[in-house]
Amino acid sequence: MAIRRIAVLGGGPGGLYAARLLKLADPRREIDVYEQGEPGRTFGFGVGLASRTQRNLADADPDTLADIVAAAHGHGVEMRVGSRAARINPANLLAIARTSLLDVLRRQAEAAGVPVHFGGRKTAADLDADLLVAADGVSSATRGAAAADFGATIEVGAGLYLWCGTDFALPTAMFAPLTTEHGTFVAHAYPYAPDRSTFLIETDEKTWRNAGFDESTEQTPWDASDEVSIGYLQEAFAEYLRGHHLIGNRTRWLRFRTVRCRSWHHGRTVLLGDAAHTAHYSIGSGTKLAMEDAIALTQALNLDGDLRQLLAHYERQRRPDVAHLQSIAHRSQLWWESFPTRTDLPVEQLTVAYMTRAGKVPVDRFRQASPQVATAALAQYAQVPPADVPAGEVDDWVLSSPLEHGGRRFGSRALAADDPLLPSLVRLEYDLTDAWGAEADALAQRAARDRHDGAAGYLLTGANARDSVLDRLEFAERLRLLTGALVVVEAATEYRPDLVAGLVSGRIDLVALPSTAASNP
Ligand SMILES: Cc1cc2nc3c(=O)[nH]c(=O)nc-3n(C[C@H](O)[C@H](O)[C@H](O)COP(=O)(O)OP(=O)(O)OC[C@H]3O[C@@H](n4cnc5c(N)ncnc54)[C@H](O)[C@@H]3O)c2cc1C
């Protein structure tokens, strides 16, 4: 059956972009978008768009990308801890007001011949079409109404965030922790227009309760902003706000919800964007994923086959990329939720820890992009002057740097097979995926208790898959912070870049490569 009539439920970035691309690919299609909100009004403030996203959009639809770039605002990134700051310049980082992005996408959809109907909440049953594209966001009612068919799971984050804005442009994006009498808050802020910045603030549950925000959250009506929290944080972050106000937009404390679905399509309905999957905001990729879904759906519908085959093809094409980004986002989320534990690191080393937090950016690549910060961090790690850090590739240098720990001196960071230390380490087989969750908590507490007097520290071992190695590095940091003991991670040589990132970021003290750890009992 020809797929002529397409109804798109939701006029967010995913829905609007899908409608335009589907219409451009075949102008004979009758496509309508249904959006419950009004033009110019939406949730949130600015969103970031990384350079890779821009490349993908350029290939799919250069006109739309040109309009997005024209309305966007470029910026660098700064890590600030008190008076210490490290600035990096990731290539081509853009941010854009969500309202501007939606305005561009609506105009482009309409220019392609797609009517956008605003102001009415619709259900799948209201829409008579050959294909229903459900781009109705993280709380998708379409997904909820056919829960068994889509098999959604929703993981709720431990931390809380408050999405605010400000009425001035910060000179650069900024990550800044701040401790009050109630605990630590961390700002993720970035400019997205000449007179606007996003100012998103995170905290942990204990701090949130200590400050009485559990009560203010409860007392805030669904369509209002939590003025108590906004007022408190405006005062706390006054120095960073330079006398400006924090602005709310139905702003309240929320916990991030990670959506995963067993299937993204059922019958004539396909889920797209946040309705199908979400990825923690700290990697700034939810909009990108929604728009790339639209590209993949358009490509799939251009093929021959029946609707079921085409939707299955779309899902097969998209799943690996989405799963990969969700995995990166999960690590990033855990890293930010545990961020206050590592603010004692020198700010340059903290910046390397930030860049390498999800295993996506190796130290060498980061150094090419931000040589000054990376060289300072490497010098801090090895406790040498920056001039002593070699130019070029540094992995060998990192691994061969000596270490003093607990009155012992190690000639390098890689343990030799006959190192007399190995038999005295407490060996832990680690197979958890959330180093900061309850199970890991219990394991870390038990390990701290059980360390007998003679043990200098821990040897973490486990499966030889990359994700398992990254999990070990995360738990190693936890154990190191908790016990102050020496923590050694075992992993195959192919994971050297991850081990090097772990060393420079202070997650581990030493590494045990298999050939060198072979004699370990
Ligand atoms: C705090 C925070 C910060 C973020 N920062 C970034 C960032 O920097 N970069 C980035 O790429 N992503 C970011 N994201 C993620 C991004 O906002 C989403 O991933 C993106 O908006 C998903 O697009 P979408 O089209 O799938 O859904 P949405 O943008 O949620 O759009 C869904 C639309 O459907 C409409 N709708 C819902 N139900 C109905 C109905 N029944 N009838 C009619 N209309 C309906 C809604 O009104 C809405 O307009 C962030 C998210 C959060 C929570």
Ligand as a Chemical Component Dictionary entry (heavy atoms), coordinates in Angstrom:
data_LIG
# 
_chem_comp.id                   LIG 
_chem_comp.type                 NON-POLYMER 
_chem_comp.pdbx_formal_charge   0 
_chem_comp.three_letter_code    LIG 
# 
loop_
_chem_comp_atom.comp_id 
_chem_comp_atom.atom_id 
_chem_comp_atom.alt_atom_id 
_chem_comp_atom.type_symbol 
_chem_comp_atom.charge 
_chem_comp_atom.model_Cartn_x 
_chem_comp_atom.model_Cartn_y 
_chem_comp_atom.model_Cartn_z 
_chem_comp_atom.pdbx_ordinal 
LIG C1  C1  C 0 17.161 19.963 30.763 1  
LIG C2  C2  C 0 17.301 19.557 29.340 2  
LIG C3  C3  C 0 18.292 20.119 28.552 3  
LIG C4  C4  C 0 18.445 19.722 27.235 4  
LIG N1  N1  N 0 19.445 20.252 26.485 5  
LIG C5  C5  C 0 19.647 19.793 25.236 6  
LIG C6  C6  C 0 20.719 20.283 24.430 7  
LIG O1  O1  O 0 21.499 21.129 24.856 8  
LIG N2  N2  N 0 20.881 19.780 23.181 9  
LIG C7  C7  C 0 20.053 18.833 22.683 10 
LIG O2  O2  O 0 20.252 18.389 21.556 11 
LIG N3  N3  N 0 19.021 18.353 23.396 12 
LIG C8  C8  C 0 18.804 18.806 24.660 13 
LIG N4  N4  N 0 17.764 18.328 25.390 14 
LIG C9  C9  C 0 16.881 17.296 24.806 15 
LIG C10 C10 C 0 15.863 17.867 23.862 16 
LIG O3  O3  O 0 15.106 18.884 24.481 17 
LIG C11 C11 C 0 14.930 16.762 23.394 18 
LIG O4  O4  O 0 15.662 15.580 23.172 19 
LIG C12 C12 C 0 14.244 17.154 22.108 20 
LIG O5  O5  O 0 13.401 18.251 22.334 21 
LIG C13 C13 C 0 13.431 15.989 21.551 22 
LIG O6  O6  O 0 12.676 16.425 20.456 23 
LIG P1  P1  P 0 11.282 15.736 20.132 24 
LIG O7  O7  O 0 10.782 16.404 18.905 25 
LIG O8  O8  O 0 11.435 14.274 20.129 26 
LIG O9  O9  O 0 10.340 16.048 21.395 27 
LIG P2  P2  P 0 9.876  17.446 22.003 28 
LIG O10 O10 O 0 10.828 18.514 21.713 29 
LIG O11 O11 O 0 9.527  17.171 23.412 30 
LIG O12 O12 O 0 8.554  17.775 21.206 31 
LIG C14 C14 C 0 7.373  17.056 21.414 32 
LIG C15 C15 C 0 6.212  17.964 21.026 33 
LIG O13 O13 O 0 5.024  17.208 21.012 34 
LIG C16 C16 C 0 3.984  18.003 21.524 35 
LIG N5  N5  N 0 2.932  17.086 21.987 36 
LIG C17 C17 C 0 3.042  16.148 22.943 37 
LIG N6  N6  N 0 1.900  15.464 23.063 38 
LIG C18 C18 C 0 1.038  15.999 22.155 39 
LIG C19 C19 C 0 -0.297 15.697 21.813 40 
LIG N7  N7  N 0 -0.967 14.722 22.394 41 
LIG N8  N8  N 0 -0.891 16.438 20.832 42 
LIG C20 C20 C 0 -0.203 17.443 20.207 43 
LIG N9  N9  N 0 1.071  17.750 20.512 44 
LIG C21 C21 C 0 1.681  17.037 21.463 45 
LIG C22 C22 C 0 4.642  18.810 22.618 46 
LIG O14 O14 O 0 3.927  19.983 22.928 47 
LIG C23 C23 C 0 6.004  19.084 22.030 48 
LIG O15 O15 O 0 6.024  20.321 21.338 49 
LIG C24 C24 C 0 17.585 18.729 26.702 50 
LIG C25 C25 C 0 16.565 18.178 27.485 51 
LIG C26 C26 C 0 16.431 18.579 28.804 52 
LIG C27 C27 C 0 15.362 17.954 29.655 53 
# 
loop_
_chem_comp_bond.comp_id 
_chem_comp_bond.atom_id_1 
_chem_comp_bond.atom_id_2 
_chem_comp_bond.value_order 
_chem_comp_bond.pdbx_ordinal 
LIG C1  C2  SING 1  
LIG C2  C3  SING 2  
LIG C2  C26 DOUB 3  
LIG C3  C4  DOUB 4  
LIG C4  N1  SING 5  
LIG C4  C24 SING 6  
LIG N1  C5  DOUB 7  
LIG C5  C6  SING 8  
LIG C5  C8  SING 9  
LIG C6  O1  DOUB 10 
LIG C6  N2  SING 11 
LIG N2  C7  SING 12 
LIG C7  O2  DOUB 13 
LIG C7  N3  SING 14 
LIG N3  C8  DOUB 15 
LIG C8  N4  SING 16 
LIG N4  C9  SING 17 
LIG N4  C24 SING 18 
LIG C9  C10 SING 19 
LIG C10 O3  SING 20 
LIG C10 C11 SING 21 
LIG C11 O4  SING 22 
LIG C11 C12 SING 23 
LIG C12 O5  SING 24 
LIG C12 C13 SING 25 
LIG C13 O6  SING 26 
LIG O6  P1  SING 27 
LIG P1  O7  DOUB 28 
LIG P1  O8  SING 29 
LIG P1  O9  SING 30 
LIG O9  P2  SING 31 
LIG P2  O10 DOUB 32 
LIG P2  O11 SING 33 
LIG P2  O12 SING 34 
LIG O12 C14 SING 35 
LIG C14 C15 SING 36 
LIG C15 O13 SING 37 
LIG C15 C23 SING 38 
LIG O13 C16 SING 39 
LIG C16 N5  SING 40 
LIG C16 C22 SING 41 
LIG N5  C17 SING 42 
LIG N5  C21 SING 43 
LIG C17 N6  DOUB 44 
LIG N6  C18 SING 45 
LIG C18 C19 SING 46 
LIG C18 C21 DOUB 47 
LIG C19 N7  SING 48 
LIG C19 N8  DOUB 49 
LIG N8  C20 SING 50 
LIG C20 N9  DOUB 51 
LIG N9  C21 SING 52 
LIG C22 O14 SING 53 
LIG C22 C23 SING 54 
LIG C23 O15 SING 55 
LIG C24 C25 DOUB 56 
LIG C25 C26 SING 57 
LIG C26 C27 SING 58 
# 
